[in-house]
Structure formats: C-alpha cells, structure tokens
C-alpha cells in the first residue's frame, strides 16, 4: 500500500507528466482522424480538385494538393509529436475551410455532416498550439537536447 501511495504522490507532484497524457491522446486521435481523409484525397486527387472547383474554392488543384498534403503531414507529425505547433496552424486553417465550404450549411450535428467534428479538431489543435506536444513527443526530446546546450 505504501508503494502505491508513494507512486500516486510522485504522479500528482509531476503535473507535466499528467498534462502529457491528454496531449498525447489528442495528438493520436487527431492523427487517426486525419488519416482516412488524407488517404482518400491522395487516392483520387483529380476528383478532389474537381469537387473543390465545384464549391468555388480558388485554385482547386493547388488547394486539393495543399489540403491532402497538410492532412498527410499532420498524420505523421502529430503521431510523432514532431513540429506539433507548426503543423497545428495549417490544420486549423484546413478545418476552418472545411467548416465554411462543406459543413456549415448542414448545421452543428456530426450525424448530419455538420461542423461538430471539425470544430472539435480545431479546439484540440488550438490546445496543442498553446501547450505543445507534451513530454511523450519528439518535440520534447529535441527541445530537451537543445535546452541543455544553451
């Protein structure tokens, strides 16, 4: 019992460790969430460009490549916790465009293809932008290495 109590104290006295758990989970959920849309876009980028054009998105082919590339990079970078703050910005923009062009007219509900899920993604990405990737990330390992050199 004393070992459990001591372990609990160590855990509670290390808020960085506790903070890293939801940050890791957010990164992994987002990476998983962007995987299928990125894969779908890359599997038929021409159709995505046509679809973007039909919605009035400027430079639809370039926009299709940017969206697909951003999502694919997001999968890798978020999963590894590498450049988390950097990739969060274009992903937030991508989700904002998705809300405006696809989801807004359908209302809030996810079941109606509304903006609920992209909004949750934006909130999670904003959290990662503000707090970073957490201790279980390459960002942390790289930052720790360079902090020690200063």
C-alpha positions as MATLAB code, in Angstrom:
seq = 'XXXXXXXXXXXXXXXXXXXXXXXXXXXXXXXXXXXXXXXXXXXXXXXXXXXXXXXXXXXXXXXXXXXXXXXXXXXXXXXXXXXXXXXXXXXXXXXXXXXXXXXXXXXXXXXXXXXXXXXXXXXXXXXXXXXXXXXXXXXXXXXXXXXXXX';
ca = [
       0.000    0.000    0.000;
       2.883    2.371    0.788;
       4.329    1.823   -2.692;
       1.009    2.698   -4.303;
       0.661    5.818   -2.162;
       4.225    6.884   -2.999;
       3.615    6.292   -6.711;
       0.417    8.337   -6.566;
       2.252   11.193   -4.815;
       5.021   11.176   -7.451;
       2.404   11.210  -10.184;
       0.411   14.055   -8.638;
       3.554   16.066   -7.910;
       4.568   15.922  -11.566;
       1.860   17.878  -13.407;
       3.969   17.861  -16.590;
       3.636   14.089  -16.690;
      -0.125   14.256  -16.135;
      -0.512   17.049  -18.699;
       1.284   14.899  -21.254;
      -1.354   12.158  -21.149;
      -4.215   14.172  -22.702;
      -1.771   15.906  -25.074;
      -0.581   12.517  -26.341;
      -4.152   11.258  -26.659;
      -5.188   14.407  -28.558;
      -2.280   14.017  -30.960;
      -3.088   10.366  -31.608;
      -6.831   10.938  -32.025;
      -6.171   13.784  -34.458;
      -3.589   11.753  -36.412;
      -6.078    8.897  -36.693;
      -8.852   11.327  -37.659;
      -6.809   12.888  -40.462;
      -5.550    9.539  -41.810;
      -8.627    8.434  -43.768;
      -9.394   11.862  -45.296;
      -5.741   12.240  -46.358;
      -5.681    8.743  -47.838;
      -8.968    9.369  -49.658;
      -7.738   12.678  -51.101;
      -4.436   11.206  -52.315;
      -6.164    8.169  -53.852;
      -8.016   10.415  -56.330;
      -6.601   13.929  -56.124;
      -8.102   14.837  -59.520;
     -11.645   14.216  -58.294;
     -10.916   16.202  -55.136;
      -9.691   19.112  -57.273;
     -12.882   18.938  -59.364;
     -15.011   18.834  -56.216;
     -13.131   21.830  -54.777;
     -13.716   23.681  -58.052;
     -17.443   22.907  -57.934;
     -17.587   24.541  -54.499;
     -15.878   27.674  -55.771;
     -12.598   27.106  -53.945;
      -9.921   29.167  -55.732;
      -7.081   27.289  -57.492;
      -8.842   23.965  -56.869;
      -5.974   21.715  -57.969;
      -3.440   23.560  -55.823;
      -5.938   23.654  -52.950;
      -6.535   19.898  -53.251;
      -2.809   19.206  -53.066;
      -2.390   21.616  -50.151;
      -5.272   20.060  -48.196;
      -4.124   16.491  -48.904;
      -0.501   17.334  -48.121;
      -1.389   19.154  -44.924;
      -3.528   16.277  -43.695;
      -0.896   13.651  -44.606;
       1.862   15.666  -42.914;
      -0.465   16.124  -39.937;
      -0.872   12.368  -39.531;
       2.871   11.808  -39.317;
       3.819   14.920  -37.368;
       1.036   14.621  -34.799;
       1.654   10.906  -34.235;
       5.356   11.554  -33.614;
       4.857   14.835  -31.792;
       7.242   16.479  -34.236;
       6.624   20.106  -35.175;
       3.294   19.882  -33.390;
       2.771   23.616  -33.019;
       3.850   24.246  -36.604;
       1.521   21.669  -38.223;
      -1.382   22.753  -35.998;
      -1.664   26.092  -37.822;
      -2.271   24.777  -41.379;
      -4.523   22.038  -39.988;
      -6.637   24.666  -38.198;
      -6.900   26.600  -41.467;
      -7.852   23.415  -43.347;
     -10.576   22.646  -40.806;
     -11.839   26.236  -40.979;
     -12.137   25.986  -44.768;
     -13.888   22.610  -44.421;
     -16.402   24.111  -41.997;
     -17.088   27.079  -44.264;
     -17.325   25.180  -47.560;
     -18.779   21.790  -46.589;
     -20.155   21.559  -43.070;
     -21.678   24.925  -42.105;
     -24.833   24.567  -44.207;
     -25.552   21.227  -42.505;
     -25.683   22.706  -39.006;
     -23.825   21.507  -35.935;
     -24.630   17.781  -35.673;
     -21.920   15.367  -36.836;
     -24.574   12.849  -37.902;
     -25.885   15.403  -40.388;
     -22.351   16.139  -41.734;
     -22.372   19.320  -39.687;
     -19.389   21.208  -38.336;
     -19.223   19.436  -34.956;
     -16.198   17.185  -35.665;
     -14.082   19.802  -37.492;
     -14.833   22.205  -34.632;
     -13.605   19.638  -32.098;
     -10.469   19.172  -34.208;
      -9.875   22.937  -34.183;
     -10.259   23.039  -30.391;
      -7.818   20.142  -29.943;
      -5.351   21.715  -32.398;
      -5.569   25.038  -30.558;
      -4.805   23.186  -27.325;
      -1.711   21.627  -28.925;
      -0.710   25.003  -30.353;
      -0.861   26.583  -26.892;
       0.522   23.730  -24.735;
       2.746   21.889  -27.215;
       3.045   18.153  -27.736;
       3.850   17.144  -24.157;
       6.648   15.008  -22.725;
       5.965   11.983  -24.911;
       6.960   13.592  -28.185;
       9.922   14.229  -30.418;
       9.347   17.943  -29.828;
      10.102   17.392  -26.137;
      13.150   15.202  -26.791;
      14.606   17.651  -29.322;
      13.800   20.657  -27.118;
      15.411   18.996  -24.102;
      18.559   18.242  -26.101;
      18.926   21.842  -27.288;
      17.992   23.387  -23.922;
      20.875   21.501  -22.344;
      23.280   23.044  -24.869;
      22.367   26.625  -24.017;
];
